[in-house]
Amino acid sequence: MEIEKKYLLSEIPFDLSSFEKKEISQGYLCTSPVVRIRKSNDKYTLTYKGEGLMAREEYNLPLNAEAYKQLSSKIDGILIEKTRYLIPLENNLVAELDVFHGKLNSLLLVEVEFASVEEANNFVPPTWFGEDVTFSNKYHNSTLSQKNL
């Protein structure tokens, strides 16, 4: 089960150079249900996501570089490219700040994953977080991949 809240940012709030980061490329073989392929640094995965906005089923299977390359030619929509910065928060939480590149270049989103729906509902975001877009599927990466920008 994936439980996360998502926020839209208007600007990068501070210098990100000291935080761990991942270079991510991902595409969608299908958006309903969501079937995603992802390259995160040198790790490759195939992911299935169920329905839902804040909480939904998620299953990850490992891929190798060859399988990722072959499947990437079959994606529906654009290949999403982003740098993900891992920013520690209170209570052992981590803000995953995505700085998008390419066709989604101006987009900044931050996500926080939780162990329970109750924990997510009780979360008070830091002041640098922007608008809460958790319940808008407009900002799901699968929806963004269908943008013809």
ROZALO-285980 format. One record per atom (N, C-alpha, C, CB): x, z, y. Coordinates in steps of 0.001 Angstrom, whole numbers, plus 524288, in hexadecimal, padded with zeros to 5 digits. Last residue first. Glycine has a CB too. Layout:
<recs>
XZY/...
</recs>
This chain:
<recs>
80A927A1B0849E8/80C6E7A28F84F49/80FE679E2B8512A/80F627A7B184FA8/802187A39C84253/8049279EA58436E/8066479EC384913/800CC799F984266/801767ADD38394B/801717AC3383EC3/804507A70883F5E/803F47B06B84240/802987B19682F9E/7FF067AD2E8302E/7FEB67AB34835CD/7F9A37AEB782E4E/808767BA5E83056/80ADF7B5D282DD6/8078B7B0E782E62/80BD67B6F082819/8018E7C1B38342F/8055D7BF60837CA/807E17BA7D8357E/809987C35A8392D/7FCB07C47D82AD7/7F9AC7C1C582EE6/7FD657BF02832AA/7F6187C5AA831EC/8050F7C983825F7/802847C51D82351/7FF367C1ED82724/7FF177C71781EC9/8073D7D1A182CC4/80AF37CD4E82C63/808877C88F829B3/80FD57CF0A8296F/7FCDC7D5D1834B5/7FF1E7D5AB82F75/802D07D0FF82F42/7FABF7D54982B17/7F8077D52183E3A/7FD9E7D65083E39/7FFDC7D714838BD/7FE9D7DB258416D/7EDA47D35883C2D/7F0637CF8483F6E/7F64E7D04383F22/7EE8E7CFEE84520/7E8A77DB7E837CE/7EBA07D82883436/7EE877D3D58371B/7E7FB7D5C283022/7E8BC7E78683D20/7E8177E21183EA8/7EB487DEA983AEC/7E9D07E12E84478/7EB0F7F1D183B99/7E6257EFDF83981/7E4CA7EA5C83B64/7E1D07F38D83AF2/7F4C07F34D840B0/7F42E7F43783B0F/7EF5F7F18A838D6/7F3E77FA06839F2/7F81A7F2E384A95/7F5847EE2C8489A/7F4BA7EE84842AB/7F8C07E94184A00/7F9BC7FA5A85566/7F8D87FADC84FC8/7F5B77F61784DFC/7F5E78001B84E70/802DD7F6CE85F36/7FD787F6B185D50/7FD3B7F71885759/7FABF7F1AE85F20/80F667FCBE85DB6/80B617FA4B860E4/806057FAC985E64/80CAD7F49A861CC/8187E8073A85DEA/81510803C885AEF/810F08019385EA2/81276806BE85640/81D2780E9486422/81EF88092D864B6/81BCC8054F86175/824AD808CE86333/8191B818428615C/8173F815DF8663B/818EF81034866D3/81930818F886AD8/815FA8186F85388/819678197F85805/817818168185CCF/81F2381801856C0/8092881B8484E43/80D9B817FF84F2A/810F0819B6853BF/80BB28127B85017/8051A8245084593/8052F823A484B3F/809F88205384C7E/805538291684E3C/7FD8E8243983A1F/8025A8228D83CB6/8018E821F884295/8044481D6883A65/7F4D5826168345F/7F6B482A59837AE/7FB90828EB83ADD/7F7DF82F0D8345A/7F39381D1082E7C/7EF9081E6283254/7F153822A58361A/7EAA18201882F93/7FC5A81DE1827E4/7FBE78198F82BA3/7F80081ADC82FF4/7FA4081482828D4/7F997826B082201/7FE55826CA82528/7FE298227F82951/8033382623821A9/7F0888229581D29/7F0288272382097/7F4EC8277E82433/7EFA382C2C81D54/7F4C881AE3816E8/7F15B8194881B32/7F0D981DBD81F1C/7EBE6817A38191D/8025B81D4E813C1/7FCBD81DF9812F6/7F9BE81BFD817B1/7FB67823BF811EA/80C6581A7A8163D/80B6381BEE810CF/8059281C7780FAF/80E268210280F84/80E8E80F4E81EB2/80D1B814B581DA5/80C138158E817D7/8084C81639820D7/816138079382799/81385808458228B/812D980E118216D/816B08059D81E22/814CF8011B8335A/8166780607830EE/8134E8068B82BEA/8157C80ADB834AA/819587F66883B20/8160A7F87F836F6/8184F7FDA98351B/815927F49283258/819117EE978465E/81B727F310843BE/817767F54183FDB/81D377F75C847CC/81C1B7E21D84BB3/818757E593848FE/81B7B7EA1284695/815537E294844BF/81D027D8418549E/81F857DD2185312/81B5A7E0A08509E/822397DFE3857DB/81E807CAAD8576E/81B737CEE0854FE/81EDC7D3798535F/818867CCCB85041/823637C1DA85AE9/8221E7C5DA85ED2/81F657CAA685C82/81EB07C38186301/824C97BB2D851C4/829207BD928549C/827AC7C1FD8584E/82BD37B9888579B/81FFE7B5C4849F7/81D8B7BAAF84BA5/8213B7BDD884F27/81BF17BDFA846D7/8265B7AD6C84780/821487AC54849EB/81E777B13384BD6/81DDA7A9838461C/831F37B4F58485F/82F7E7AFDE8475E/82A557AF5084A36/82EA67AF188418C/82FC07C2C5845DD/832DB7BE54847B5/82FC37B94B846C1/8384F7BE1E844E3/82C137D00B848AD/82B297CAF38464D/82E727C6C1848F1/825607C98484697/82F4F7DBF384557/830577D86A849B4/8302A7D2EC84764/835D07D99F84C7F/829627E715840ED/82A4E7E19783FB6/82ACB7DE76844C2/825DD7DF6083C44/82C6A7F38183D91/82B987F03384225/82D287EAA1840D1/82EBD7F23D846E9/827C67FD1A836FC/82A087F809835A8/828AD7F44E83A18/827F47F5F583039/82A2480A4083778/827B2805F283A50/82A9D800FB838D1/827CC806E18406D/8288A813BE82DF4/82BF980FA382FFA/828A580B8A832BB/82F4480D1B82B81/82805821B482BFE/8259E81C9082C6C/8298C818C682EC8/8208F81CCA82FC3/82B0382C1F82B98/82D3E82869827D1/82A8C8231E827C7/82D0182AB382270/826FF830FC8348C/8245C831B482F7D/8260D82DB982B66/81E818316183035/82A2C8276983E9D/8295E82CBB83CB0/826A582CA183763/8262582FF5840A3/8315181B9683B38/82D8981E9083E4F/82D4A8242083C2F/8280281BEE83E30/83B52811CB83B67/83945816CE83972/8358C8195C83D5F/83DCD81A8F83836/839A9804AC83A53/83A6A808B383E46/8380D80DD283C4B/837EB8070C84395/83E567F919836A3/83C457FDDF83449/83DA280277837CE/83E7B7FEB582EA8/83AE27EC5883A4C/83E187F0EB83B73/83B667F5C88394A/83F0F7F17584171/83ADA7DFC2835EC/8381D7E4C183578/83C027E92D83659/835687E54C83008/8396F7D37583AE5/83D3D7D799839FF/83A2A7DCAA83A06/841C37D79B83E3F/8334D7C8398350E/833617CCC28387A/837F27D04D83718/82E357CFC48381E/82B8E7BD598327B/830E07BF63832C5/830E87C3DD836B1/834E07BB058345B/822B27B70D82A5F/823677BB1882E58/828FB7BD2682DFC/81F5B7BF9F82DA6/81F8E7AA38828EE/823097AE3E826E0/823F07B21D82B56/828637ABD6824C4/811FD7A67082A60/8176B7A6B682C25/81A6D7AAEA8292A/817A67A7CE8320A/809EE7A15381FEA/80AE27A33382539/810AB7A35F8266A/8087D7A89582601/80C747A44B8136F/808237A26B816A2/808F47A4A081C1D/802A87A4138144B/817A87A08D80BC6/814B17A43580F02/8108E7A15E81237/8185E7A73F812A0/81E0A79ADE80547/8187379AAB8042C/8153279E39807B6/8178379C207FE91/8284079CBE80705/826737976E8083B/82089796E48077F/8294C79370804C5/829747A69380319/829137A601808CB/827597A08680A5E/82E517A74480B56/82AFF7A58A7F86C/825D07A7037FA4C/825347A62B80029/824B97ACAA7F8FA/835C07A2E47F863/831E779F537F626/82C6B7A0857F838/831FB79FAC7F027/83A1D7ABD87FD0B/83ADE7A6B57FF6B/836C07A2D57FD6D/8406D7A4A67FE40/837217B38F7F5CE/835627B3D77FB3D/835BB7AE777FDD0/838AB7B7DC7FE51/83CAA7B02C7ECF8/836EE7B0497ECD7/834B67B06F7F260/834F87B50B7E9B0/846FF7B18E7F0CD/845297AC667EF18/83F2E7AC1F7EF0A/847527AB207E9A1/847A57BC5D7F2B7/848347B8A27F703/846137B3427F596/84DE97B82C7F897/83D7A7C2EC7EB73/842F17C1B17EC91/8430C7BD7D7F0D2/845E97BFD17E77F/834667CD9C7ED04/835927C80E7EC87/83B7C7C7757ECF8/832A17C4B87F0CE/82C877D85A7E89A/831847D62D7EA5B/831C37D0437E974/8360E7D8DE7E785/820197DB747EDD5/823227D9AB7E959/8283E7D7577EB53/820017D59B7E60A/816D87E48E7F246/81BA07E19D7F355/81E657E0567EE42/81F457E4B17F6FB/80A3D7E69B7F6EB/80D8C7E6427F246/812237E2B87F389/80A6D7E42C7ED73/800EE7EE557FD0F/8056C7EAE97FDC4/808C87EB2F7F8DA/808A47EC79802B9/7F4647F13580266/7F7DB7F0DC7FDE2/7FC457ED127FF13/7F4D27EF207F8F2/7F3457F76880EF9/7F20F7F35780B27/7F6097F35D806C2/7F1E77EDF580DC4/7EFB87FC1481B4B/7F13C7FD75815F2/7EF987F91581248/7EEBC802BF8143D/7ED427F6D482470/7F11C7FB07824A6/7F3197FC7881F2E/7EEC17FFD78274F/7E7D67EDC681F75/7EAC47ED8782452/7EEE07F1D982487/7E7107EDF182902/7E4D97E5DF81403/7E5017EAB38170B/7E8427E9FC81BE8/7E7287EF2F813C7/7E7DC7E0908074B/7E4FA7E09980C37/7E5817E5DC80EE8/7DF337DF5180B4A/7F52B7E01080242/7EF7E7E00C801E1/7ECFC7E00980744/7ED9C7E4BF7FEC2/8004D7D85A800E0/7FDAF7DC73803E1/7F7D07DBC380358/7FF5A7DC4E809BD/80BAF7D5C07F9EB/806097D4FD7FA03/803C17D9877FD13/803A57D4A87F453/818357D0387FBB0/814957D4887FCA5/80EFC7D2997FC7E/815BB7D724801EB/824C07CE607F78B/81F977CBF17F787/81BBF7D0717F7EC/81E9B7C86F7F273/8316D7CF467FD8F/82CD97D17C7FAEB/8282A7CDD57FB62/82B7D7D6E07FD36/83F227D1097FE9B/83AC17CD5F7FE6C/836357CFD87FB71/83C6D7C8217FBD3/849A97D4CA80687/845D07D667802A0/8410F7D2CD8030B/844357DC4580365/850D47D40480E7A/851E47D124809A1/84E337D2B180538/857817D20A807EC/848377D4DC8185E/84DE17D4BF81793/84EE27D1A18129B/850457DA7181731/83DB67D13E81220/83F2B7D57B815A4/844E97D698814B0/83BB67DA80814C4/834CE7C7C981010/83A707C8AE80FB8/83BA97CCC8813D7/83DBB7C37481094/828B67C6B880987/82BDF7C8E880DC6/831947C92680C36/829EB7CE5E80F49/81C0B7C183807C9/8217A7C1AC80611/824AA7C39880AB2/823737BC2780411/80F087C5F580515/8135A7C51E808B4/818897C4CF805C5/8138A7C97F80CCC/802127C4E1804E3/806857C4588014D/80B177C28D804AB/805597C0547FC9F/7F5F77CA1E80754/7FB327C96280983/7FF3C7C93E80521/7FC827CDC680D75/7EB1E7C2B1801EF/7EDF87C77D8030F/7F3707C63580514/7EE4C7CAF77FE27/7EE707BD9E80CFC/7E9D67C06A80B1D/7E9057BF5280554/7E4F37BED880E46/7F77D7B83D80ED2/7F6387BC7581275/7F1527BF6F810E7/7F58E7BA4C817E1/802587B3BE80770/7FCB07B43A807DE/7FB997B8B480BA7/7FA0D7B5358025F/80C817B3938094D/80A9A7AFA3805A6/804AF7AF65805EA/80C6F7B0D580006/813267B5E5814BB/80E777B733811B6/80CD27B29780E5D/809F87B8D581558/81FED7BAFF817AB/81BDC7B70B817DC/817837B87F81427/81E0C7B1A581687/82AA47C05381ED8/8265A7C0C981B14/822517BC8981BFC/823C67C63081B72/836797C63B8215F/833A47C14282175/82F597C1C481D6A/837587BC668204B/83D937CFDB82834/839527CE99824A1/837457C91F825A4/834E67D29482525/847C47D83882901/846367D2F482A96/842567D10A8267C/84B1A7CF2282B1B/8475F7E56782CBF/846DA7E1A382880/845577DC6A82AE9/842B67E37982456/84EEF7F0668317B/84B757EBE98321F/84B867E88382D43/84D067E8B0836EB/850D97FD00836FA/851287F9878326F/84D567F50B83341/84FEF7FC8882D38/8549D7FE518447C/850F67FF138402A/851F67FB3C83BB9/84B5E7FE8584216/85A997FC2C84D14/85C6380072849B1/858E480141844E3/85CA38057B84CCE/855BE7F43C852E1/85A907F3138500D/85C4F7F76684C52/85ED27F206853DF/84D307F4FF8593A/84C467F53D85398/8514C7F4DA85060/848997F0EE85200/84A137FB7F864B2/84E1E7F88186206/84D8A7F93D85C1E/853A97FA34863E3/83C087FBA1866CB/8414B7FDC18673D/8450D7FA4D8643C/841888036F86538/832667F63D865EF/832C07FAF786923/838397FD2686A01/82F907FF09866BF/82ECD7E98786806/832337ECC4864BF/8339F7F192867F7/837437E9AD862E4/8213F7E7D186B87/826DD7E75486C89/829D57EAC9868BB/828357E8D187246/817867E8BC86794/818397E4CD86BAB/81DFA7E3FA86CF3/815437E66387097/8131E7E9EA85A5D/816867EB9385EA7/816E57E738862AA/81C097ED1285C9D/8090B7EE5985241/80B1C7E9F785536/80E747EC23859A5/8069C7E66785759/809337F4D8845FD/808BF7F50784BA9/80B637F04F84E19/80B207FA1584DD0/803517F9A983A6B/8064C7F58983D0E/805137F5A3842E1/805077F01183AB2/804478019C82F25/801F0800A18343E/805947FCEA83717/8010B805D88376D/8020C8017282140/8054A800E1825E9/801FF8002682AC5/809037FC518254D/8034F802498144F/8004E804B28188A/803BE8047581D60/7FEA380A8981732/8026A7FC6380852/8051F7FC2380D5D/801717FE6181176/806D07F65C80EC8/8034D800007FB61/800008000080000/8037B80000804DF/7FC3E804CD7FFFE/
</recs>
